[in-house]
């Protein structure tokens, strides 16, 4: 069985506190993993580009079935400056 993931590339607003990105309930319910680009490379995510200068990026990996929940949370977050979603097989 293949693990189907959605990886959110999240650009934090200037001065944002990463701990406010997802609630404890969302993290617990979805088992989402929040990583820096460096952390992601260490666990095997390859081909990740460097963020634009001055941008603070986090990656959120989650099972594809939980992606809509994360998407809604990011859309309504005041600390998210923007995000993109990538599907990974």
N, C-alpha and C positions, 0 to 999 in steps of 0.2 A: 504494500500500500504506500503510495506516494503522499508526502505531506505537501499540501497545496497552501502556499503562503501568500499573503499580501504584505508588501513592505511599503510603509508610508515614509516618504522623504519630507521631513517637516522643517520648515524655516522658522526659527523662533524670532519673535519681535525683540528689538534691542532691549537689553536689560531684563529679559524674561527669566523667571525661575523655573528651571526644568521640572522641579518636583510638582509643579502645578499643571503639567501637561495633561495627565490623565488622572482621574480620581482613583483612590484605593479600590473602590468597588469595581471600576472598569478594569483595572489591572488584574484583580483577583478573578473576575468573571470570564475575562477573555484570555488570560495568561499572556497578555501582550508583553513583549520585551522591548524596552527603550534602550537604544545604544547610540554612542557617538560613532562617527565614521571609523575611527581607530578601533573601537571595540568590535564593530561589525567585521572589519577585515580580519581580526584575530580569530573569529569564529567561522571564517570561511566565505564571507561575502566578498566576491572579487569584482573587479572592474568598476569600483565606485570612484567617481570623479571627486576632485577636491572642490569644496564649496567656493562660491565666489568670495572674493576678499570682503571681510567684515561681516559675513553671514554665519550665524550659529545654527548648525544643522543637527538634527537627531533623526535616527531611523527607528521606526516602530514596526516590529515583525509580529504578525498575528495570523492565526489560521484564517483562510479566506472566508469561511462562514461567518466570522466575527468582524470582518472588514466594515460592513455598514455601521456597526456600533462605533468603531474608532473614527470613521469618516464623520459621523454626526458630532462626536465629541470635539474633533479638530475644527469643524466648521463653526462651532459656537464658542470656541476658546478665544479669549482676548490676548493670549500670549503667542498665538500662532500667526505669523506673518504670511504664510502660504504653505501649501503642501502639494505633493504629487503622489500618486499610487502606482506601484509596480507589482505585477503578478509574477510569482516565482514558482516553478514546478520543482 
